[in-house]
Amino acid sequence: MSTEPNAENLSADHPHDERPTDLAPAGPGRRRSRRRGPSVVTAPEERPSRRSITLGVSFMATVLLLSGLAVLPAPYVVKSPGPTRDTLGQADGADLIQISGTETYPSTGELLLTTVGVGGGPGYPVNLVQVVQGWFDDTRAVFPVEEVFPTNITREELDAESAADMVSSQENATYAALSELGYDIPVTLVAAGTVEASQAPDHVQEGDVITSLNGAPVTSSQGLVDALSEIEPGTTVTLGLVRDGVPVEETFETVDPPEGGTGSRLGVLVDTTFDFPVDVDIQIEDIGGPSAGTMFALGIIDKLTPQDEANGEVIAGTGTMDTTGTVGPIGGIRQKLNGAVRDGASWFLAPAANCDEVVGHVPDGLRVVKVATLAEAYDAMVAIGAGEGDSLPTCSS
């Protein structure tokens, strides 16, 4: 150890040596002091510099700041591959699709509906760590929250809307599937309300049954929308109704369609009811939205036909389904592709309208087939089950 000036190094190897600790010469009246054993010399205390204190405080402040940011909500939405469900399989010990009133047939394949896990937005905020993970994970996507959710909407409102979309999706899928199989399905369109910014409140009452438009029978909500798409806003139309059991006709002008729509609208909120010849009950929880319609419809057809269409293959897919059998586009297609591969699918049925998002983002081991209608999706399922899937059209062909 270091010694002070004029002090002698004391060796611990000779603890019994007697050595002077004061080397000043003895003078009159002064005697040289002696003591036994080594002396202990203490190094001067070192105080931290102002710079080191500043660096330490800055480091701790940075740590605390980052820790706070890591748990504070971030204004982003992170989309990730969600769970899949086999529409030919079971959920909680019961068939996911339950059909009664007619004969059903077993299947050996799997038809996986795919979903997107969504973190962020009303009720389920994400933090900075989750956002950063999303930026560096190719299977995820990060968006500003305002690009995904409407402003000033609550989690309860979102959940209610999602649940309503799921119910509508199941009804449309059932209608489309049974229609594809040749069933005749009576449809009733009931006025559930009217839009104030239209002439409809003066002519249509809640509970009125819509039967015709300009003399042409109306047999589905999609048929009504299609007919109105050919009519300019502000055109006078005649709506056939049944009110309290009595046929009536009301004449009034149409209004502008929603943004992105074509033609015009009546300003009437319509509730569609179906009189299905067989009972179809779809058991699924914790999943909402309309994008499972195509896979629901394929599952219904597979169960109602003797042919084992999927024939042991694991086929995933997505797409909305309307009563005309049109496969509509959905969101989160890239996350759904990755979720399908994760859960063992080799094939994926994608809406043709989503193909621009698919090209260049297909995971290894997955072949994507583009479909635009329920009939095309069914033909693809049959071809895949028969080992002829390689001839099917893809998003890049």
Secondary structure by P-SEA (a helix, b strand, c coil): ccccccccccccccccbbbbcccccccccccccccccbbbbbccbbbbcaaaaaaaaaaaaaaaaaaaaacccccbbbbcbbbbbcccccccccccccccccccccccbbbbbbbbbbcccccccccaaaaaaaaaccccccccccccccccccaaaaaaaaaaaaaaaaaaaaaaaaaaabbbbbbbbbbcccccccccccccccccccccccccccccaaaaaaaaccccccbbbbbbbbcccbbbbbbbbbbbcccccccccccbbbbbbbbccbbbbbbbcccccccaaaaaaaaaaaaacccccccccccccbbbbcccbbbbbbcaaaaaaaaaaaacccbbbbbccccccccccccccbbbbbbccaaaaaaaaaaaaaccccccccccc
